[in-house]
Amino acid sequence: MRLVEKLREFENQYMYVKWATGGEYGKLISTGDDYIELDVINVDTMEYAETIIIYSPLILEVAIGGADIHRIVAEVSSKLPTE
């Protein structure tokens, strides 16, 4: 199974993605045949900084769980309006 095929299961979830020239926390927006689209989150302000498209053969690591990811989800969730 190719990485992008597996990542399709995790669309719209927060993760850390490390690739050949960098790494960022973000929300996976979509996956194509050979790319992923990631909304990058500025960890200090918890706001979306930019949207990047990463060529999938350059991806070295994807972390979907863990303490940092849970912290980001908690921060973003706490800023949602309550009714």
PDB file of N, CA, C and O in Angstrom:
ATOM      1  N   MET A   1       0.849  -1.178   0.000  1.00  0.00           N
ATOM      2  CA  MET A   1       0.000   0.000   0.000  1.00  0.00           C
ATOM      3  C   MET A   1       0.894   1.239   0.000  1.00  0.00           C
ATOM      4  O   MET A   1       1.852   1.331   0.767  1.00  0.00           O
ATOM      5  N   ARG A   2       0.568   2.169  -0.856  1.00  0.00           N
ATOM      6  CA  ARG A   2       1.324   3.418  -0.940  1.00  0.00           C
ATOM      7  C   ARG A   2       0.925   4.361   0.183  1.00  0.00           C
ATOM      8  O   ARG A   2      -0.177   4.269   0.724  1.00  0.00           O
ATOM      9  N   LEU A   3       1.831   5.267   0.526  1.00  0.00           N
ATOM     10  CA  LEU A   3       1.593   6.199   1.621  1.00  0.00           C
ATOM     11  C   LEU A   3       0.353   7.054   1.379  1.00  0.00           C
ATOM     12  O   LEU A   3      -0.454   7.232   2.291  1.00  0.00           O
ATOM     13  N   VAL A   4       0.186   7.585   0.169  1.00  0.00           N
ATOM     14  CA  VAL A   4      -0.977   8.448  -0.077  1.00  0.00           C
ATOM     15  C   VAL A   4      -2.286   7.675   0.039  1.00  0.00           C
ATOM     16  O   VAL A   4      -3.306   8.250   0.421  1.00  0.00           O
ATOM     17  N   GLU A   5      -2.278   6.396  -0.281  1.00  0.00           N
ATOM     18  CA  GLU A   5      -3.487   5.590  -0.125  1.00  0.00           C
ATOM     19  C   GLU A   5      -3.847   5.448   1.347  1.00  0.00           C
ATOM     20  O   GLU A   5      -5.022   5.515   1.707  1.00  0.00           O
ATOM     21  N   LYS A   6      -2.860   5.255   2.186  1.00  0.00           N
ATOM     22  CA  LYS A   6      -3.099   5.145   3.627  1.00  0.00           C
ATOM     23  C   LYS A   6      -3.522   6.489   4.207  1.00  0.00           C
ATOM     24  O   LYS A   6      -4.396   6.537   5.073  1.00  0.00           O
ATOM     25  N   LEU A   7      -2.918   7.583   3.744  1.00  0.00           N
ATOM     26  CA  LEU A   7      -3.247   8.903   4.279  1.00  0.00           C
ATOM     27  C   LEU A   7      -4.668   9.343   3.931  1.00  0.00           C
ATOM     28  O   LEU A   7      -5.223  10.204   4.614  1.00  0.00           O
ATOM     29  N   ARG A   8      -5.262   8.779   2.900  1.00  0.00           N
ATOM     30  CA  ARG A   8      -6.655   9.118   2.565  1.00  0.00           C
ATOM     31  C   ARG A   8      -7.588   8.800   3.733  1.00  0.00           C
ATOM     32  O   ARG A   8      -8.620   9.451   3.901  1.00  0.00           O
ATOM     33  N   GLU A   9      -7.231   7.814   4.528  1.00  0.00           N
ATOM     34  CA  GLU A   9      -8.029   7.462   5.698  1.00  0.00           C
ATOM     35  C   GLU A   9      -7.975   8.535   6.787  1.00  0.00           C
ATOM     36  O   GLU A   9      -8.839   8.578   7.662  1.00  0.00           O
ATOM     37  N   PHE A  10      -6.967   9.393   6.731  1.00  0.00           N
ATOM     38  CA  PHE A  10      -6.749  10.386   7.782  1.00  0.00           C
ATOM     39  C   PHE A  10      -7.005  11.813   7.324  1.00  0.00           C
ATOM     40  O   PHE A  10      -6.545  12.753   7.971  1.00  0.00           O
ATOM     41  N   GLU A  11      -7.728  11.998   6.224  1.00  0.00           N
ATOM     42  CA  GLU A  11      -8.045  13.355   5.764  1.00  0.00           C
ATOM     43  C   GLU A  11      -8.859  14.077   6.831  1.00  0.00           C
ATOM     44  O   GLU A  11      -9.666  13.465   7.531  1.00  0.00           O
ATOM     45  N   ASN A  12      -8.639  15.384   6.947  1.00  0.00           N
ATOM     46  CA  ASN A  12      -9.283  16.262   7.926  1.00  0.00           C
ATOM     47  C   ASN A  12      -8.854  15.971   9.354  1.00  0.00           C
ATOM     48  O   ASN A  12      -9.586  16.297  10.289  1.00  0.00           O
ATOM     49  N   GLN A  13      -7.691  15.368   9.549  1.00  0.00           N
ATOM     50  CA  GLN A  13      -7.143  15.152  10.879  1.00  0.00           C
ATOM     51  C   GLN A  13      -5.821  15.907  11.014  1.00  0.00           C
ATOM     52  O   GLN A  13      -5.139  16.187  10.028  1.00  0.00           O
ATOM     53  N   TYR A  14      -5.481  16.226  12.260  1.00  0.00           N
ATOM     54  CA  TYR A  14      -4.234  16.937  12.537  1.00  0.00           C
ATOM     55  C   TYR A  14      -3.086  15.951  12.612  1.00  0.00           C
ATOM     56  O   TYR A  14      -3.248  14.826  13.084  1.00  0.00           O
ATOM     57  N   MET A  15      -1.912  16.385  12.140  1.00  0.00           N
ATOM     58  CA  MET A  15      -0.744  15.516  12.119  1.00  0.00           C
ATOM     59  C   MET A  15       0.520  16.333  11.978  1.00  0.00           C
ATOM     60  O   MET A  15       0.484  17.530  11.696  1.00  0.00           O
ATOM     61  N   TYR A  16       1.630  15.666  12.179  1.00  0.00           N
ATOM     62  CA  TYR A  16       2.939  16.249  11.907  1.00  0.00           C
ATOM     63  C   TYR A  16       3.484  15.534  10.687  1.00  0.00           C
ATOM     64  O   TYR A  16       3.507  14.304  10.638  1.00  0.00           O
ATOM     65  N   VAL A  17       3.925  16.307   9.697  1.00  0.00           N
ATOM     66  CA  VAL A  17       4.483  15.726   8.479  1.00  0.00           C
ATOM     67  C   VAL A  17       5.904  16.237   8.320  1.00  0.00           C
ATOM     68  O   VAL A  17       6.152  17.442   8.359  1.00  0.00           O
ATOM     69  N   LYS A  18       6.839  15.300   8.141  1.00  0.00           N
ATOM     70  CA  LYS A  18       8.240  15.650   7.902  1.00  0.00           C
ATOM     71  C   LYS A  18       8.590  15.187   6.498  1.00  0.00           C
ATOM     72  O   LYS A  18       8.334  14.040   6.132  1.00  0.00           O
ATOM     73  N   TRP A  19       9.173  16.079   5.716  1.00  0.00           N
ATOM     74  CA  TRP A  19       9.577  15.730   4.358  1.00  0.00           C
ATOM     75  C   TRP A  19      11.017  16.131   4.151  1.00  0.00           C
ATOM     76  O   TRP A  19      11.659  16.611   5.085  1.00  0.00           O
ATOM     77  N   ALA A  20      11.546  15.949   2.949  1.00  0.00           N
ATOM     78  CA  ALA A  20      12.974  16.097   2.673  1.00  0.00           C
ATOM     79  C   ALA A  20      13.533  17.470   3.048  1.00  0.00           C
ATOM     80  O   ALA A  20      14.697  17.567   3.437  1.00  0.00           O
ATOM     81  N   THR A  21      12.742  18.520   2.942  1.00  0.00           N
ATOM     82  CA  THR A  21      13.277  19.864   3.194  1.00  0.00           C
ATOM     83  C   THR A  21      12.648  20.564   4.389  1.00  0.00           C
ATOM     84  O   THR A  21      12.927  21.742   4.610  1.00  0.00           O
ATOM     85  N   GLY A  22      11.815  19.891   5.163  1.00  0.00           N
ATOM     86  CA  GLY A  22      11.195  20.541   6.308  1.00  0.00           C
ATOM     87  C   GLY A  22      10.196  19.640   7.004  1.00  0.00           C
ATOM     88  O   GLY A  22      10.120  18.439   6.741  1.00  0.00           O
ATOM     89  N   GLY A  23       9.434  20.247   7.894  1.00  0.00           N
ATOM     90  CA  GLY A  23       8.398  19.528   8.617  1.00  0.00           C
ATOM     91  C   GLY A  23       7.454  20.525   9.257  1.00  0.00           C
ATOM     92  O   GLY A  23       7.884  21.592   9.695  1.00  0.00           O
ATOM     93  N   GLU A  24       6.175  20.193   9.318  1.00  0.00           N
ATOM     94  CA  GLU A  24       5.170  21.109   9.859  1.00  0.00           C
ATOM     95  C   GLU A  24       4.029  20.335  10.513  1.00  0.00           C
ATOM     96  O   GLU A  24       3.731  19.199  10.144  1.00  0.00           O
ATOM     97  N   TYR A  25       3.391  20.991  11.505  1.00  0.00           N
ATOM     98  CA  TYR A  25       2.129  20.518  12.051  1.00  0.00           C
ATOM     99  C   TYR A  25       1.019  21.077  11.182  1.00  0.00           C
ATOM    100  O   TYR A  25       1.110  22.212  10.712  1.00  0.00           O
ATOM    101  N   GLY A  26      -0.018  20.301  10.965  1.00  0.00           N
ATOM    102  CA  GLY A  26      -1.112  20.810  10.164  1.00  0.00           C
ATOM    103  C   GLY A  26      -2.278  19.855  10.096  1.00  0.00           C
ATOM    104  O   GLY A  26      -2.306  18.815  10.753  1.00  0.00           O
ATOM    105  N   LYS A  27      -3.231  20.240   9.287  1.00  0.00           N
ATOM    106  CA  LYS A  27      -4.431  19.442   9.060  1.00  0.00           C
ATOM    107  C   LYS A  27      -4.397  18.962   7.621  1.00  0.00           C
ATOM    108  O   LYS A  27      -4.273  19.762   6.693  1.00  0.00           O
ATOM    109  N   LEU A  28      -4.507  17.663   7.439  1.00  0.00           N
ATOM    110  CA  LEU A  28      -4.487  17.075   6.101  1.00  0.00           C
ATOM    111  C   LEU A  28      -5.801  17.391   5.409  1.00  0.00           C
ATOM    112  O   LEU A  28      -6.867  16.981   5.868  1.00  0.00           O
ATOM    113  N   ILE A  29      -5.724  18.117   4.310  1.00  0.00           N
ATOM    114  CA  ILE A  29      -6.921  18.521   3.578  1.00  0.00           C
ATOM    115  C   ILE A  29      -7.300  17.473   2.539  1.00  0.00           C
ATOM    116  O   ILE A  29      -8.445  17.023   2.499  1.00  0.00           O
ATOM    117  N   SER A  30      -6.349  17.087   1.705  1.00  0.00           N
ATOM    118  CA  SER A  30      -6.660  16.095   0.677  1.00  0.00           C
ATOM    119  C   SER A  30      -5.392  15.376   0.238  1.00  0.00           C
ATOM    120  O   SER A  30      -4.276  15.836   0.479  1.00  0.00           O
ATOM    121  N   THR A  31      -5.596  14.242  -0.409  1.00  0.00           N
ATOM    122  CA  THR A  31      -4.485  13.491  -0.983  1.00  0.00           C
ATOM    123  C   THR A  31      -4.803  13.204  -2.437  1.00  0.00           C
ATOM    124  O   THR A  31      -5.940  12.897  -2.793  1.00  0.00           O
ATOM    125  N   GLY A  32      -3.793  13.308  -3.261  1.00  0.00           N
ATOM    126  CA  GLY A  32      -3.939  12.981  -4.671  1.00  0.00           C
ATOM    127  C   GLY A  32      -3.159  11.717  -4.978  1.00  0.00           C
ATOM    128  O   GLY A  32      -2.792  10.976  -4.065  1.00  0.00           O
ATOM    129  N   ASP A  33      -2.903  11.466  -6.240  1.00  0.00           N
ATOM    130  CA  ASP A  33      -2.152  10.275  -6.615  1.00  0.00           C
ATOM    131  C   ASP A  33      -0.698  10.347  -6.165  1.00  0.00           C
ATOM    132  O   ASP A  33      -0.101   9.324  -5.830  1.00  0.00           O
ATOM    133  N   ASP A  34      -0.119  11.565  -6.156  1.00  0.00           N
ATOM    134  CA  ASP A  34       1.289  11.697  -5.787  1.00  0.00           C
ATOM    135  C   ASP A  34       1.566  12.948  -4.949  1.00  0.00           C
ATOM    136  O   ASP A  34       2.690  13.451  -4.954  1.00  0.00           O
ATOM    137  N   TYR A  35       0.567  13.452  -4.237  1.00  0.00           N
ATOM    138  CA  TYR A  35       0.766  14.634  -3.397  1.00  0.00           C
ATOM    139  C   TYR A  35      -0.194  14.606  -2.215  1.00  0.00           C
ATOM    140  O   TYR A  35      -1.179  13.866  -2.211  1.00  0.00           O
ATOM    141  N   ILE A  36       0.114  15.432  -1.206  1.00  0.00           N
ATOM    142  CA  ILE A  36      -0.843  15.704  -0.146  1.00  0.00           C
ATOM    143  C   ILE A  36      -0.972  17.220  -0.005  1.00  0.00           C
ATOM    144  O   ILE A  36      -0.025  17.956  -0.280  1.00  0.00           O
ATOM    145  N   GLU A  37      -2.129  17.674   0.417  1.00  0.00           N
ATOM    146  CA  GLU A  37      -2.384  19.092   0.661  1.00  0.00           C
ATOM    147  C   GLU A  37      -2.570  19.262   2.161  1.00  0.00           C
ATOM    148  O   GLU A  37      -3.424  18.613   2.764  1.00  0.00           O
ATOM    149  N   LEU A  38      -1.765  20.141   2.764  1.00  0.00           N
ATOM    150  CA  LEU A  38      -1.729  20.302   4.210  1.00  0.00           C
ATOM    151  C   LEU A  38      -1.933  21.759   4.579  1.00  0.00           C
ATOM    152  O   LEU A  38      -1.227  22.633   4.077  1.00  0.00           O
ATOM    153  N   ASP A  39      -2.903  22.030   5.463  1.00  0.00           N
ATOM    154  CA  ASP A  39      -3.061  23.370   6.045  1.00  0.00           C
ATOM    155  C   ASP A  39      -2.120  23.451   7.234  1.00  0.00           C
ATOM    156  O   ASP A  39      -2.337  22.783   8.244  1.00  0.00           O
ATOM    157  N   VAL A  40      -1.084  24.256   7.125  1.00  0.00           N
ATOM    158  CA  VAL A  40      -0.073  24.379   8.168  1.00  0.00           C
ATOM    159  C   VAL A  40      -0.616  25.219   9.319  1.00  0.00           C
ATOM    160  O   VAL A  40      -1.270  26.239   9.101  1.00  0.00           O
ATOM    161  N   ILE A  41      -0.337  24.780  10.548  1.00  0.00           N
ATOM    162  CA  ILE A  41      -0.770  25.490  11.747  1.00  0.00           C
ATOM    163  C   ILE A  41       0.442  26.116  12.410  1.00  0.00           C
ATOM    164  O   ILE A  41       1.445  25.444  12.651  1.00  0.00           O
ATOM    165  N   ASN A  42       0.345  27.415  12.707  1.00  0.00           N
ATOM    166  CA  ASN A  42       1.361  28.087  13.495  1.00  0.00           C
ATOM    167  C   ASN A  42       1.127  27.661  14.941  1.00  0.00           C
ATOM    168  O   ASN A  42       0.116  28.035  15.534  1.00  0.00           O
ATOM    169  N   VAL A  43       2.033  26.894  15.513  1.00  0.00           N
ATOM    170  CA  VAL A  43       1.836  26.305  16.830  1.00  0.00           C
ATOM    171  C   VAL A  43       1.760  27.373  17.921  1.00  0.00           C
ATOM    172  O   VAL A  43       1.094  27.164  18.935  1.00  0.00           O
ATOM    173  N   ASP A  44       2.429  28.510  17.731  1.00  0.00           N
ATOM    174  CA  ASP A  44       2.410  29.571  18.738  1.00  0.00           C
ATOM    175  C   ASP A  44       1.064  30.280  18.808  1.00  0.00           C
ATOM    176  O   ASP A  44       0.576  30.574  19.900  1.00  0.00           O
ATOM    177  N   THR A  45       0.458  30.558  17.654  1.00  0.00           N
ATOM    178  CA  THR A  45      -0.812  31.291  17.628  1.00  0.00           C
ATOM    179  C   THR A  45      -2.009  30.390  17.388  1.00  0.00           C
ATOM    180  O   THR A  45      -3.148  30.832  17.541  1.00  0.00           O
ATOM    181  N   MET A  46      -1.779  29.132  17.015  1.00  0.00           N
ATOM    182  CA  MET A  46      -2.824  28.153  16.730  1.00  0.00           C
ATOM    183  C   MET A  46      -3.728  28.604  15.577  1.00  0.00           C
ATOM    184  O   MET A  46      -4.911  28.265  15.549  1.00  0.00           O
ATOM    185  N   GLU A  47      -3.182  29.357  14.642  1.00  0.00           N
ATOM    186  CA  GLU A  47      -3.923  29.783  13.456  1.00  0.00           C
ATOM    187  C   GLU A  47      -3.308  29.123  12.236  1.00  0.00           C
ATOM    188  O   GLU A  47      -2.132  28.759  12.229  1.00  0.00           O
ATOM    189  N   TYR A  48      -4.130  28.978  11.200  1.00  0.00           N
ATOM    190  CA  TYR A  48      -3.612  28.425   9.955  1.00  0.00           C
ATOM    191  C   TYR A  48      -2.697  29.444   9.308  1.00  0.00           C
ATOM    192  O   TYR A  48      -3.079  30.597   9.108  1.00  0.00           O
ATOM    193  N   ALA A  49      -1.485  29.015   8.979  1.00  0.00           N
ATOM    194  CA  ALA A  49      -0.492  29.910   8.414  1.00  0.00           C
ATOM    195  C   ALA A  49      -0.524  29.900   6.885  1.00  0.00           C
ATOM    196  O   ALA A  49      -0.435  30.949   6.247  1.00  0.00           O
ATOM    197  N   GLU A  50      -0.649  28.719   6.312  1.00  0.00           N
ATOM    198  CA  GLU A  50      -0.625  28.587   4.858  1.00  0.00           C
ATOM    199  C   GLU A  50      -1.078  27.188   4.480  1.00  0.00           C
ATOM    200  O   GLU A  50      -1.192  26.309   5.334  1.00  0.00           O
ATOM    201  N   THR A  51      -1.330  26.991   3.213  1.00  0.00           N
ATOM    202  CA  THR A  51      -1.630  25.672   2.671  1.00  0.00           C
ATOM    203  C   THR A  51      -0.478  25.270   1.767  1.00  0.00           C
ATOM    204  O   THR A  51      -0.069  26.033   0.892  1.00  0.00           O
ATOM    205  N   ILE A  52       0.040  24.076   1.982  1.00  0.00           N
ATOM    206  CA  ILE A  52       1.150  23.608   1.163  1.00  0.00           C
ATOM    207  C   ILE A  52       0.777  22.290   0.497  1.00  0.00           C
ATOM    208  O   ILE A  52      -0.033  21.520   1.012  1.00  0.00           O
ATOM    209  N   ILE A  53       1.377  22.054  -0.643  1.00  0.00           N
ATOM    210  CA  ILE A  53       1.211  20.796  -1.371  1.00  0.00           C
ATOM    211  C   ILE A  53       2.580  20.127  -1.395  1.00  0.00           C
ATOM    212  O   ILE A  53       3.566  20.714  -1.841  1.00  0.00           O
ATOM    213  N   ILE A  54       2.623  18.893  -0.907  1.00  0.00           N
ATOM    214  CA  ILE A  54       3.886  18.169  -0.783  1.00  0.00           C
ATOM    215  C   ILE A  54       3.873  16.971  -1.721  1.00  0.00           C
ATOM    216  O   ILE A  54       2.930  16.180  -1.722  1.00  0.00           O
ATOM    217  N   TYR A  55       4.904  16.848  -2.501  1.00  0.00           N
ATOM    218  CA  TYR A  55       5.081  15.704  -3.397  1.00  0.00           C
ATOM    219  C   TYR A  55       5.344  14.476  -2.530  1.00  0.00           C
ATOM    220  O   TYR A  55       6.328  14.445  -1.791  1.00  0.00           O
ATOM    221  N   SER A  56       4.490  13.476  -2.609  1.00  0.00           N
ATOM    222  CA  SER A  56       4.519  12.363  -1.660  1.00  0.00           C
ATOM    223  C   SER A  56       5.830  11.568  -1.601  1.00  0.00           C
ATOM    224  O   SER A  56       6.169  11.090  -0.518  1.00  0.00           O
ATOM    225  N   PRO A  57       6.591  11.395  -2.691  1.00  0.00           N
ATOM    226  CA  PRO A  57       7.862  10.676  -2.536  1.00  0.00           C
ATOM    227  C   PRO A  57       8.871  11.398  -1.628  1.00  0.00           C
ATOM    228  O   PRO A  57       9.842  10.783  -1.186  1.00  0.00           O
ATOM    229  N   LEU A  58       8.657  12.682  -1.347  1.00  0.00           N
ATOM    230  CA  LEU A  58       9.565  13.414  -0.467  1.00  0.00           C
ATOM    231  C   LEU A  58       9.219  13.256   1.009  1.00  0.00           C
ATOM    232  O   LEU A  58      10.011  13.652   1.865  1.00  0.00           O
ATOM    233  N   ILE A  59       8.063  12.691   1.330  1.00  0.00           N
ATOM    234  CA  ILE A  59       7.626  12.566   2.719  1.00  0.00           C
ATOM    235  C   ILE A  59       8.442  11.474   3.413  1.00  0.00           C
ATOM    236  O   ILE A  59       8.548  10.346   2.932  1.00  0.00           O
ATOM    237  N   LEU A  60       9.018  11.852   4.570  1.00  0.00           N
ATOM    238  CA  LEU A  60       9.830  10.921   5.334  1.00  0.00           C
ATOM    239  C   LEU A  60       9.095  10.348   6.541  1.00  0.00           C
ATOM    240  O   LEU A  60       9.322   9.200   6.923  1.00  0.00           O
ATOM    241  N   GLU A  61       8.207  11.154   7.144  1.00  0.00           N
ATOM    242  CA  GLU A  61       7.564  10.730   8.382  1.00  0.00           C
ATOM    243  C   GLU A  61       6.220  11.418   8.526  1.00  0.00           C
ATOM    244  O   GLU A  61       6.066  12.583   8.161  1.00  0.00           O
ATOM    245  N   VAL A  62       5.247  10.691   9.061  1.00  0.00           N
ATOM    246  CA  VAL A  62       3.937  11.255   9.379  1.00  0.00           C
ATOM    247  C   VAL A  62       3.571  10.770  10.783  1.00  0.00           C
ATOM    248  O   VAL A  62       3.523   9.567  11.042  1.00  0.00           O
ATOM    249  N   ALA A  63       3.312  11.728  11.694  1.00  0.00           N
ATOM    250  CA  ALA A  63       2.888  11.386  13.058  1.00  0.00           C
ATOM    251  C   ALA A  63       1.444  11.827  13.214  1.00  0.00           C
ATOM    252  O   ALA A  63       1.140  13.015  13.115  1.00  0.00           O
ATOM    253  N   ILE A  64       0.557  10.875  13.459  1.00  0.00           N
ATOM    254  CA  ILE A  64      -0.870  11.177  13.537  1.00  0.00           C
ATOM    255  C   ILE A  64      -1.326  11.270  14.986  1.00  0.00           C
ATOM    256  O   ILE A  64      -2.286  11.986  15.272  1.00  0.00           O
ATOM    257  N   GLY A  65      -0.684  10.583  15.894  1.00  0.00           N
ATOM    258  CA  GLY A  65      -1.026  10.647  17.308  1.00  0.00           C
ATOM    259  C   GLY A  65       0.127  11.205  18.104  1.00  0.00           C
ATOM    260  O   GLY A  65       1.158  11.574  17.541  1.00  0.00           O
ATOM    261  N   GLY A  66      -0.038  11.268  19.394  1.00  0.00           N
ATOM    262  CA  GLY A  66       1.036  11.738  20.259  1.00  0.00           C
ATOM    263  C   GLY A  66       0.635  12.983  21.022  1.00  0.00           C
ATOM    264  O   GLY A  66      -0.385  13.607  20.730  1.00  0.00           O
ATOM    265  N   ALA A  67       1.447  13.334  21.999  1.00  0.00           N
ATOM    266  CA  ALA A  67       1.135  14.452  22.890  1.00  0.00           C
ATOM    267  C   ALA A  67       1.033  15.775  22.154  1.00  0.00           C
ATOM    268  O   ALA A  67       0.123  16.557  22.429  1.00  0.00           O
ATOM    269  N   ASP A  68       1.938  16.046  21.229  1.00  0.00           N
ATOM    270  CA  ASP A  68       1.897  17.315  20.502  1.00  0.00           C
ATOM    271  C   ASP A  68       0.650  17.441  19.655  1.00  0.00           C
ATOM    272  O   ASP A  68       0.035  18.507  19.611  1.00  0.00           O
ATOM    273  N   ILE A  69       0.270  16.382  18.988  1.00  0.00           N
ATOM    274  CA  ILE A  69      -0.925  16.412  18.149  1.00  0.00           C
ATOM    275  C   ILE A  69      -2.160  16.630  19.008  1.00  0.00           C
ATOM    276  O   ILE A  69      -3.040  17.411  18.647  1.00  0.00           O
ATOM    277  N   HIS A  70      -2.230  15.943  20.144  1.00  0.00           N
ATOM    278  CA  HIS A  70      -3.385  16.104  21.041  1.00  0.00           C
ATOM    279  C   HIS A  70      -3.470  17.522  21.593  1.00  0.00           C
ATOM    280  O   HIS A  70      -4.563  18.050  21.793  1.00  0.00           O
ATOM    281  N   ARG A  71      -2.313  18.139  21.839  1.00  0.00           N
ATOM    282  CA  ARG A  71      -2.302  19.519  22.321  1.00  0.00           C
ATOM    283  C   ARG A  71      -2.854  20.464  21.263  1.00  0.00           C
ATOM    284  O   ARG A  71      -3.617  21.376  21.581  1.00  0.00           O
ATOM    285  N   ILE A  72      -2.478  20.254  20.028  1.00  0.00           N
ATOM    286  CA  ILE A  72      -2.982  21.097  18.938  1.00  0.00           C
ATOM    287  C   ILE A  72      -4.486  20.940  18.804  1.00  0.00           C
ATOM    288  O   ILE A  72      -5.204  21.931  18.665  1.00  0.00           O
ATOM    289  N   VAL A  73      -4.970  19.707  18.845  1.00  0.00           N
ATOM    290  CA  VAL A  73      -6.412  19.469  18.742  1.00  0.00           C
ATOM    291  C   VAL A  73      -7.141  20.152  19.899  1.00  0.00           C
ATOM    292  O   VAL A  73      -8.198  20.749  19.691  1.00  0.00           O
ATOM    293  N   ALA A  74      -6.592  20.074  21.115  1.00  0.00           N
ATOM    294  CA  ALA A  74      -7.223  20.712  22.277  1.00  0.00           C
ATOM    295  C   ALA A  74      -7.242  22.220  22.129  1.00  0.00           C
ATOM    296  O   ALA A  74      -8.249  22.852  22.447  1.00  0.00           O
ATOM    297  N   GLU A  75      -6.159  22.812  21.655  1.00  0.00           N
ATOM    298  CA  GLU A  75      -6.092  24.263  21.473  1.00  0.00           C
ATOM    299  C   GLU A  75      -7.097  24.733  20.427  1.00  0.00           C
ATOM    300  O   GLU A  75      -7.815  25.709  20.644  1.00  0.00           O
ATOM    301  N   VAL A  76      -7.147  24.048  19.311  1.00  0.00           N
ATOM    302  CA  VAL A  76      -8.080  24.431  18.244  1.00  0.00           C
ATOM    303  C   VAL A  76      -9.512  24.248  18.721  1.00  0.00           C
ATOM    304  O   VAL A  76     -10.365  25.096  18.456  1.00  0.00           O
ATOM    305  N   SER A  77      -9.788  23.157  19.419  1.00  0.00           N
ATOM    306  CA  SER A  77     -11.131  22.895  19.916  1.00  0.00           C
ATOM    307  C   SER A  77     -11.567  23.929  20.935  1.00  0.00           C
ATOM    308  O   SER A  77     -12.743  24.290  20.972  1.00  0.00           O
ATOM    309  N   SER A  78     -10.661  24.414  21.759  1.00  0.00           N
ATOM    310  CA  SER A  78     -11.028  25.390  22.779  1.00  0.00           C
ATOM    311  C   SER A  78     -11.405  26.735  22.166  1.00  0.00           C
ATOM    312  O   SER A  78     -12.050  27.554  22.821  1.00  0.00           O
ATOM    313  N   LYS A  79     -11.015  26.964  20.939  1.00  0.00           N
ATOM    314  CA  LYS A  79     -11.337  28.232  20.278  1.00  0.00           C
ATOM    315  C   LYS A  79     -12.621  28.169  19.458  1.00  0.00           C
ATOM    316  O   LYS A  79     -13.033  29.165  18.864  1.00  0.00           O
ATOM    317  N   LEU A  80     -13.250  26.997  19.427  1.00  0.00           N
ATOM    318  CA  LEU A  80     -14.515  26.876  18.707  1.00  0.00           C
ATOM    319  C   LEU A  80     -15.616  27.573  19.483  1.00  0.00           C
ATOM    320  O   LEU A  80     -15.651  27.494  20.711  1.00  0.00           O
ATOM    321  N   PRO A  81     -16.517  28.254  18.787  1.00  0.00           N
ATOM    322  CA  PRO A  81     -17.608  28.939  19.513  1.00  0.00           C
ATOM    323  C   PRO A  81     -18.567  27.927  20.140  1.00  0.00           C
ATOM    324  O   PRO A  81     -18.867  26.888  19.552  1.00  0.00           O
ATOM    325  N   THR A  82     -19.036  28.247  21.331  1.00  0.00           N
ATOM    326  CA  THR A  82     -19.999  27.388  21.990  1.00  0.00           C
ATOM    327  C   THR A  82     -21.355  28.066  21.978  1.00  0.00           C
ATOM    328  O   THR A  82     -21.448  29.289  22.081  1.00  0.00           O
ATOM    329  N   GLU A  83     -22.391  27.279  21.853  1.00  0.00           N
ATOM    330  CA  GLU A  83     -23.743  27.832  21.791  1.00  0.00           C
ATOM    331  C   GLU A  83     -24.483  27.586  23.069  1.00  0.00           C
ATOM    332  O   GLU A  83     -25.641  27.983  23.199  1.00  0.00           O
TER     333      GLU A  83
END
